[in-house]
Amino acid sequence: MSKNTDEELNKLYKEIKSQKLAESESAPHKRSSGSSGSESGDLMQFFIGLIMLAGGLYMVLQNINVTSSWGFFSYRIGFFQVSSGMVLLPSIIGILMLFMMEKRIFGWIVLSIGIAIILLSVFLTTHIYWKTTSAYNFIIMFGFVAAGAGLVIKQLFKQR
């Protein structure tokens, strides 16, 4: 009985295989049009996700206030009190060195250090505040960010 069953299964397998082969040979245009339709749908999902992500990030960033207290107080470096105007002094000295010295590399180094000190002092005195918003807007904003990022990541890492 098992021999008959094996023979029947082999016969069914060969029939199914020959039917699939005949279908693929008779309609090759179906396969190619299906893949291009899928690719256009993938591209559409990617761009919809990108638009949702951009819109959500725009709404999130519109609800953030950034302020700085640079220039309103003095800094303490060790035991020395340094006013915010004194932070500009290394960059001014660096500019003078560029025009006065033969070897300008030292002027560029001092100017770079001065610019780095200015940027660091601005970043260290920056305060970021979240504006008051409704729960509905909060859910919409972060929902757009999450859904858009999900669609974009899905299409970027899709197995091809």
N, CA, C and O of each residue as an XYZ file, in Angstrom:
640
protein
N       0.819     -1.195      0.000
C       0.000      0.000      0.000
C       0.860      1.256      0.000
O       0.507      2.246     -0.640
N       1.950      1.230      0.687
C       2.818      2.398      0.712
C       3.478      2.617     -0.646
O       3.754      3.757     -1.018
N       3.737      1.535     -1.394
C       4.325      1.674     -2.719
C       3.358      2.388     -3.660
O       3.776      3.250     -4.432
N       2.067      2.039     -3.606
C       1.049      2.709     -4.422
C       0.919      4.176     -4.036
O       0.768      5.036     -4.904
N       0.976      4.461     -2.760
C       0.857      5.840     -2.283
C       2.031      6.666     -2.779
O       1.850      7.803     -3.216
N       3.217      6.112     -2.717
C       4.396      6.836     -3.203
C       4.304      7.095     -4.700
O       4.651      8.180     -5.168
N       3.841      6.116     -5.443
C       3.708      6.286     -6.886
C       2.674      7.359     -7.217
O       2.876      8.175     -8.117
N       1.551      7.348     -6.469
C       0.510      8.350     -6.699
C       1.021      9.754     -6.369
O       0.746     10.709     -7.096
N       1.756      9.869     -5.282
C       2.303     11.177     -4.901
C       3.291     11.679     -5.941
O       3.290     12.861     -6.283
N       4.138     10.779     -6.446
C       5.088     11.171     -7.484
C       4.369     11.611     -8.750
O       4.775     12.576     -9.398
N       3.306     10.905     -9.100
C       2.531     11.240    -10.288
C       1.872     12.616    -10.123
O       1.897     13.430    -11.046
N       1.280     12.878     -8.940
C       0.663     14.178     -8.663
C       1.708     15.295     -8.691
O       1.455     16.381     -9.213
N       2.866     15.020     -8.131
C       3.947     16.016     -8.108
C       4.371     16.377     -9.524
O       4.571     17.553     -9.826
N       4.512     15.384    -10.396
C       4.915     15.636    -11.776
C       3.847     16.416    -12.535
O       4.172     17.280    -13.350
N       2.568     16.115    -12.272
C       1.482     16.846    -12.932
C       1.489     18.317    -12.522
O       1.379     19.205    -13.367
N       1.618     18.564    -11.230
C       1.620     19.947    -10.730
C       2.819     20.707    -11.281
O       2.705     21.872    -11.664
N       3.953     20.047    -11.316
C       5.169     20.679    -11.825
C       5.026     21.015    -13.317
O       5.439     22.090    -13.751
N       4.452     20.114    -14.087
C       4.276     20.371    -15.520
C       3.239     21.471    -15.751
O       3.380     22.256    -16.689
N       2.189     21.544    -14.904
C       1.193     22.614    -15.043
C       1.820     23.981    -14.755
O       1.567     24.949    -15.471
N       2.629     24.051    -13.714
C       3.279     25.328    -13.382
C       4.247     25.738    -14.470
O       4.356     26.921    -14.791
N       4.960     24.765    -15.049
C       5.889     25.058    -16.127
C       5.139     25.557    -17.357
O       5.589     26.488    -18.025
N       3.999     24.942    -17.657
C       3.198     25.359    -18.813
C       2.628     26.764    -18.597
O       2.587     27.563    -19.533
N       2.186     27.070    -17.371
C       1.644     28.400    -17.081
C       2.716     29.466    -17.199
O       2.461     30.544    -17.735
N       3.913     29.178    -16.707
C       4.970     30.185    -16.766
C       5.448     30.414    -18.197
O       5.853     31.526    -18.535
N       5.409     29.380    -19.050
C       5.820     29.552    -20.442
C       4.758     30.261    -21.263
O       5.084     31.006    -22.187
N       3.489     30.038    -20.937
C       2.416     30.643    -21.727
C       2.173     32.101    -21.369
O       1.652     32.847    -22.198
N       2.531     32.532    -20.164
C       2.259     33.911    -19.737
C       3.488     34.537    -19.091
O       3.480     34.780    -17.884
N       4.544     34.804    -19.855
C       5.716     35.426    -19.246
C       5.491     36.903    -18.910
O       6.180     37.453    -18.051
N       4.540     37.542    -19.576
C       4.295     38.962    -19.319
C       3.658     39.197    -17.954
O       3.798     40.288    -17.400
N       2.974     38.222    -17.404
C       2.351     38.409    -16.096
C       3.400     38.594    -15.013
O       3.242     39.434    -14.126
N       4.457     37.821    -15.081
C       5.487     37.897    -14.061
C       6.195     39.259    -14.108
O       6.435     39.867    -13.065
N       6.522     39.730    -15.292
C       7.244     40.994    -15.384
C       6.361     42.178    -14.986
O       6.841     43.111    -14.343
N       5.088     42.154    -15.354
C       4.230     43.279    -14.977
C       3.933     43.250    -13.487
O       3.738     44.305    -12.884
N       3.893     42.087    -12.886
C       3.638     42.011    -11.451
C       4.796     42.581    -10.657
O       4.582     43.234     -9.635
N       6.012     42.347    -11.106
C       7.147     42.858    -10.350
C       7.261     44.373    -10.492
O       7.623     45.049     -9.529
N       6.961     44.922    -11.665
C       7.046     46.378    -11.810
C       5.934     47.060    -11.024
O       6.130     48.150    -10.487
N       4.781     46.432    -10.955
C       3.701     46.995    -10.143
C       4.072     46.986     -8.675
O       3.764     47.921     -7.937
N       4.724     45.941     -8.267
C       5.165     45.851     -6.882
C       6.227     46.903     -6.587
O       6.233     47.504     -5.512
N       7.132     47.124     -7.550
C       8.176     48.122     -7.350
C       7.600     49.521     -7.260
O       8.073     50.330     -6.462
N       6.587     49.824     -8.059
C       5.987     51.160     -7.985
C       5.233     51.334     -6.670
O       5.202     52.428     -6.106
N       4.625     50.247     -6.184
C       3.972     50.318     -4.877
C       4.982     50.513     -3.757
O       4.725     51.233     -2.793
N       6.136     49.864     -3.895
C       7.191     50.042     -2.900
C       7.705     51.476     -2.901
O       7.941     52.061     -1.844
N       7.877     52.034     -4.091
C       8.355     53.403     -4.207
C       7.326     54.385     -3.629
O       7.685     55.370     -2.984
N       6.056     54.103     -3.870
C       4.992     54.946     -3.335
C       4.990     54.895     -1.804
O       4.866     55.932     -1.151
N       5.125     53.699     -1.232
C       5.188     53.567      0.225
C       6.384     54.308      0.790
O       6.282     54.945      1.838
N       7.521     54.231      0.105
C       8.725     54.917      0.577
C       8.497     56.426      0.626
O       8.819     57.068      1.626
N       7.942     56.998     -0.447
C       7.749     58.443     -0.481
C       6.646     58.905      0.475
O       6.739     59.993      1.045
N       5.616     58.100      0.654
C       4.584     58.437      1.641
C       5.196     58.433      3.035
O       4.926     59.326      3.838
N       6.020     57.431      3.323
C       6.709     57.366      4.614
C       7.640     58.543      4.811
O       7.736     59.089      5.910
N       8.330     58.939      3.745
C       9.241     60.078      3.830
C       8.475     61.366      4.108
O       8.918     62.193      4.904
N       7.339     61.536      3.462
C       6.514     62.733      3.686
C       5.958     62.735      5.114
O       5.954     63.769      5.780
N       5.492     61.574      5.576
C       4.976     61.499      6.949
C       6.081     61.789      7.968
O       5.855     62.507      8.943
N       7.268     61.234      7.744
C       8.392     61.458      8.651
C       8.779     62.931      8.676
O       8.989     63.499      9.747
N       8.874     63.549      7.510
C       9.230     64.969      7.440
C       8.157     65.845      8.098
O       8.480     66.787      8.822
N       6.890     65.531      7.846
C       5.815     66.312      8.461
C       5.795     66.162      9.973
O       5.601     67.142     10.691
N       5.992     64.955     10.458
C       6.019     64.732     11.902
C       7.192     65.434     12.558
O       7.033     66.042     13.617
N       8.374     65.360     11.945
C       9.537     66.046     12.514
C       9.358     67.560     12.477
O       9.778     68.259     13.398
N       8.740     68.062     11.421
C       8.460     69.497     11.355
C       7.553     69.925     12.511
O       7.804     70.937     13.165
N       6.498     69.144     12.754
C       5.569     69.487     13.843
C       6.248     69.383     15.200
O       5.992     70.204     16.081
N       7.113     68.385     15.385
C       7.833     68.246     16.662
C       8.754     69.443     16.864
O       8.770     70.039     17.940
N       9.515     69.795     15.842
C      10.470     70.891     15.988
C       9.786     72.244     16.143
O      10.382     73.170     16.693
N       8.547     72.379     15.670
C       7.801     73.622     15.865
C       7.381     73.804     17.324
O       7.077     74.920     17.745
N       7.364     72.725     18.090
C       6.954     72.804     19.488
C       8.126     72.865     20.446
O       7.954     72.629     21.642
N       9.299     73.172     19.955
C      10.479     73.275     20.813
C      10.982     74.711     20.775
O      11.188     75.273     19.699
N      11.182     75.306     21.952
C      11.787     76.629     22.074
C      13.243     76.457     22.475
O      13.555     75.685     23.383
N      14.122     77.164     21.809
C      15.546     77.130     22.137
C      15.954     78.546     22.523
O      15.777     79.482     21.743
N      16.501     78.702     23.727
C      16.976     80.000     24.187
C      18.410     79.857     24.662
O      18.882     78.754     24.937
N      19.082     80.967     24.752
C      20.453     80.971     25.229
C      20.630     82.132     26.183
O      20.064     83.206     25.980
N      21.403     81.919     27.209
C      21.689     82.990     28.159
C      23.107     83.497     27.970
O      23.696     84.042     28.903
N      23.667     83.327     26.776
C      25.035     83.769     26.503
C      25.096     85.274     26.515
O      24.264     85.938     25.896
N      26.063     85.815     27.207
C      26.249     87.260     27.256
C      25.596     87.919     28.452
O      25.806     89.110     28.679
N      24.805     87.181     29.230
C      24.108     87.791     30.368
C      24.812     87.572     31.697
O      24.406     88.146     32.707
N      25.846     86.765     31.719
C      26.560     86.543     32.971
C      28.003     86.178     32.668
O      28.405     86.084     31.509
N      28.760     85.979     33.703
C      30.167     85.649     33.516
C      30.394     84.173     33.813
O      29.589     83.523     34.480
N      31.494     83.669     33.310
C      31.841     82.263     33.478
C      32.893     82.134     34.565
O      33.667     83.061     34.800
N      32.921     81.010     35.216
C      33.937     80.733     36.214
C      34.830     79.630     35.653
O      34.377     78.519     35.377
N      36.107     79.965     35.493
C      37.097     79.001     35.057
C      38.098     78.879     36.189
O      38.942     79.753     36.384
N      37.997     77.796     36.930
C      38.852     77.633     38.110
C      38.491     78.688     39.139
O      37.344     78.775     39.578
N      39.498     79.507     39.528
C      39.260     80.569     40.513
C      39.001     81.917     39.851
O      38.805     82.918     40.541
N      39.000     81.951     38.527
C      38.873     83.216     37.808
C      37.458     83.404     37.294
O      36.830     82.466     36.803
N      36.963     84.638     37.415
C      35.688     85.046     36.843
C      35.983     85.626     35.452
O      36.756     86.577     35.331
N      35.374     85.061     34.410
C      35.595     85.529     33.047
C      34.260     86.013     32.497
O      33.285     85.261     32.483
N      34.210     87.272     32.041
C      32.960     87.784     31.473
C      32.771     87.208     30.076
O      33.720     86.722     29.461
N      31.554     87.267     29.588
C      31.266     86.676     28.280
C      31.965     87.432     27.160
O      32.217     86.851     26.104
N      32.282     88.692     27.349
C      33.036     89.445     26.348
C      34.474     88.981     26.252
O      35.090     89.075     25.190
N      35.014     88.478     27.355
C      36.391     87.997     27.356
C      36.542     86.697     26.561
O      37.651     86.326     26.177
N      35.428     86.011     26.316
C      35.467     84.785     25.522
C      35.877     85.105     24.088
O      36.452     84.259     23.404
N      35.585     86.322     23.630
C      35.933     86.738     22.276
C      37.408     87.085     22.114
O      37.906     87.170     20.991
N      38.098     87.281     23.208
C      39.480     87.735     23.157
C      40.422     86.802     22.382
O      41.220     87.308     21.593
N      40.378     85.460     22.558
C      41.292     84.614     21.767
C      41.069     84.722     20.260
O      42.031     84.671     19.494
N      39.833     84.870     19.827
C      39.602     84.994     18.386
C      40.109     86.338     17.861
O      40.620     86.402     16.743
N      39.979     87.396     18.634
C      40.506     88.699     18.213
C      42.025     88.653     18.136
O      42.616     89.183     17.194
N      42.658     88.027     19.115
C      44.117     87.885     19.102
C      44.558     87.033     17.908
O      45.567     87.336     17.271
N      43.807     85.971     17.604
C      44.127     85.128     16.457
C      44.058     85.894     15.144
O      44.899     85.699     14.267
N      43.059     86.767     15.003
C      42.954     87.589     13.786
C      44.127     88.556     13.685
O      44.691     88.738     12.606
N      44.500     89.182     14.809
C      45.670     90.064     14.800
C      46.934     89.307     14.405
O      47.750     89.813     13.634
N      47.095     88.096     14.933
C      48.276     87.292     14.619
C      48.327     86.919     13.140
O      49.413     86.820     12.567
N      47.181     86.712     12.521
C      47.152     86.386     11.091
C      47.739     87.506     10.242
O      48.414     87.245      9.247
N      47.482     88.754     10.633
C      47.949     89.882      9.842
C      49.340     90.371     10.238
O      49.998     91.046      9.446
N      49.797     90.047     11.434
C      51.064     90.592     11.913
C      52.233     89.627     11.776
O      53.368     90.077     11.616
N      52.004     88.318     11.832
C      53.118     87.373     11.877
C      53.435     86.825     10.492
O      52.573     86.758      9.616
N      54.698     86.433     10.316
C      55.126     85.806      9.070
C      54.547     84.401      8.953
O      53.996     84.029      7.917
N      54.678     83.626     10.028
C      54.132     82.265     10.035
C      52.691     82.344     10.532
O      52.440     82.551     11.719
N      51.782     82.180      9.634
C      50.367     82.361      9.974
C      49.762     81.159     10.680
O      48.637     81.240     11.173
N      50.471     80.066     10.738
C      49.916     78.865     11.352
C      49.548     79.112     12.814
O      48.542     78.591     13.295
N      50.359     79.907     13.529
C      50.045     80.189     14.933
C      48.777     81.028     15.060
O      47.978     80.826     15.975
N      48.600     81.969     14.135
C      47.378     82.774     14.125
C      46.150     81.921     13.861
O      45.113     82.108     14.496
N      46.264     80.973     12.914
C      45.139     80.074     12.628
C      44.826     79.195     13.831
O      43.657     78.938     14.118
N      45.844     78.735     14.533
C      45.620     77.886     15.715
C      44.899     78.674     16.804
O      43.927     78.189     17.383
N      45.375     79.892     17.085
C      44.735     80.716     18.128
C      43.312     81.085     17.711
O      42.401     81.063     18.538
N      43.113     81.425     16.429
C      41.770     81.755     15.946
C      40.842     80.541     16.058
O      39.685     80.686     16.453
N      41.327     79.370     15.722
C      40.513     78.146     15.837
C      40.132     77.869     17.286
O      38.992     77.503     17.575
N      41.083     78.042     18.191
C      40.783     77.848     19.617
C      39.744     78.870     20.075
O      38.836     78.526     20.831
N      39.866     80.123     19.627
C      38.889     81.158     19.992
C      37.498     80.843     19.492
O      36.519     81.012     20.220
N      37.400     80.380     18.243
C      36.088     80.013     17.694
C      35.511     78.819     18.441
O      34.309     78.771     18.706
N      36.360     77.860     18.780
C      35.893     76.690     19.539
C      35.384     77.107     20.914
O      34.380     76.573     21.386
N      36.060     78.054     21.562
C      35.620     78.538     22.880
C      34.277     79.250     22.756
O      33.403     79.063     23.602
N      34.098     80.060     21.718
C      32.827     80.771     21.513
C      31.694     79.771     21.295
O      30.648     79.871     21.936
N      31.894     78.806     20.393
C      30.849     77.805     20.135
C      30.533     76.983     21.379
O      29.369     76.705     21.666
N      31.556     76.600     22.105
C      31.345     75.825     23.325
C      30.561     76.623     24.359
O      29.673     76.085     25.019
N      30.888     77.905     24.502
C      30.165     78.716     25.483
C      28.711     78.921     25.079
O      27.833     78.976     25.940
N      28.445     79.036     23.766
C      27.055     79.181     23.315
C      26.286     77.881     23.556
O      25.153     77.906     24.037
N      26.903     76.747     23.221
C      26.222     75.463     23.432
C      25.991     75.179     24.911
O      24.961     74.611     25.277
N      26.926     75.561     25.759
C      26.774     75.288     27.189
C      25.719     76.168     27.854
O      25.219     75.828     28.927
N      25.378     77.286     27.233
C      24.363     78.168     27.816
C      23.016     78.065     27.098
O      22.143     78.910     27.299
N      22.842     77.045     26.270
C      21.599     76.859     25.528
C      20.601     76.075     26.364
O      20.952     75.087     27.009
N      19.365     76.524     26.344
C      18.275     75.854     27.066
C      17.197     75.470     26.060
O      16.823     76.272     25.205
N      16.703     74.245     26.167
C      15.675     73.750     25.253
C      14.406     73.494     26.062
O      14.437     72.777     27.062
N      13.286     74.084     25.627
C      12.011     73.950     26.315
C      10.968     73.393     25.358
O      10.951     73.737     24.176
N      10.107     72.539     25.868
C       8.986     71.998     25.106
C       7.777     72.887     25.349
O       7.417     73.146     26.497
N       7.148     73.356     24.276
C       5.935     74.171     24.411
C       4.785     73.300     24.898
O       4.772     72.089     24.679
N       3.844     73.917     25.546
C       2.649     73.213     25.967
C       1.807     72.891     24.740
O       1.554     73.759     23.905
N       1.379     71.647     24.640
C       0.564     71.229     23.500
C      -0.487     70.247     23.984
O      -0.381     69.699     25.081
N      -1.501     70.026     23.162
C      -2.560     69.093     23.541
C      -2.100     67.653     23.312
O      -1.158     67.401     22.561
N      -2.766     66.736     23.959
C      -2.431     65.315     23.800
C      -2.700     64.863     22.366
O      -1.978     64.017     21.838
N      -3.719     65.411     21.742
C      -4.039     65.067     20.362
C      -2.875     65.425     19.432
O      -2.440     64.603     18.625
N      -2.374     66.668     19.554
C      -1.237     67.086     18.728
C      -0.001     66.248     19.018
O       0.751     65.905     18.106
N       0.205     65.922     20.274
C       1.355     65.110     20.669
C       1.293     63.734     20.004
O       2.296     63.247     19.483
N       0.124     63.117     20.024
C      -0.040     61.786     19.420
C       0.111     61.867     17.903
O       0.738     60.997     17.298
N      -0.454     62.900     17.285
C      -0.339     63.068     15.833
C       1.126     63.256     15.438
O       1.604     62.626     14.495
N       1.838     64.129     16.164
C       3.240     64.408     15.827
C       4.092     63.144     15.881
O       4.754     62.782     14.908
N       4.064     62.491     17.014
C       4.929     61.324     17.177
C       4.388     60.106     16.438
O       5.149     59.192     16.121
N       3.096     60.077     16.160
C       2.538     59.021     15.322
C       3.032     59.138     13.888
O       3.391     58.139     13.265
N       3.049     60.369     13.365
C       3.586     60.587     12.016
C       5.062     60.212     11.952
O       5.504     59.579     10.993
N       5.818     60.599     12.964
C       7.251     60.273     12.973
C       7.443     58.762     12.983
O       8.240     58.233     12.209
N       6.720     58.066     13.852
C       6.880     56.612     13.974
C       6.404     55.885     12.712
O       7.096     55.000     12.209
N       5.236     56.253     12.204
C       4.703     55.581     11.014
C       5.566     55.871      9.792
O       5.851     54.966      9.007
N       5.981     57.109      9.625
C       6.832     57.461      8.494
C       8.173     56.764      8.562
O       8.654     56.242      7.556
N       8.786     56.747      9.742
C      10.067     56.058      9.893
C       9.904     54.562      9.647
O      10.782     53.931      9.058
N       8.795     53.993     10.091
C       8.549     52.573      9.862
C       8.433     52.237      8.386
O       9.008     51.248      7.930
N       7.697     53.048      7.630
C       7.559     52.806      6.190
C       8.888     52.968      5.451
O       9.220     52.170      4.574
N       9.639     54.004      5.812
C      10.921     54.232      5.154
C      11.887     53.090      5.451
O      12.534     52.571      4.541
N      11.988     52.702      6.710
C      12.902     51.617      7.090
C      12.466     50.300      6.465
O      13.307     49.511      6.035
N      11.170     50.057      6.412
C      10.659     48.834      5.799
C      11.083     48.728      4.343
O      11.496     47.661      3.890
N      10.982     49.835      3.607
C      11.339     49.804      2.189
C      12.845     49.793      1.974
O      13.324     49.209      1.002
N      13.594     50.426      2.861
C      15.043     50.442      2.703
C      15.666     49.073      2.960
O      16.622     48.685      2.288
N      15.125     48.347      3.926
C      15.710     47.059      4.293
C      14.922     45.868      3.794
O      15.067     44.762      4.315
N      14.085     46.083      2.782
C      13.273     45.012      2.226
C      14.155     44.060      1.433
O      15.031     44.505      0.691
N      13.938     42.761      1.577
C      14.689     41.749      0.819
C      14.237     41.794     -0.630
O      13.035     41.782     -0.895
N      15.137     41.844     -1.542
C      14.792     41.938     -2.970
C      15.095     40.629     -3.663
O      14.875     40.503     -4.868
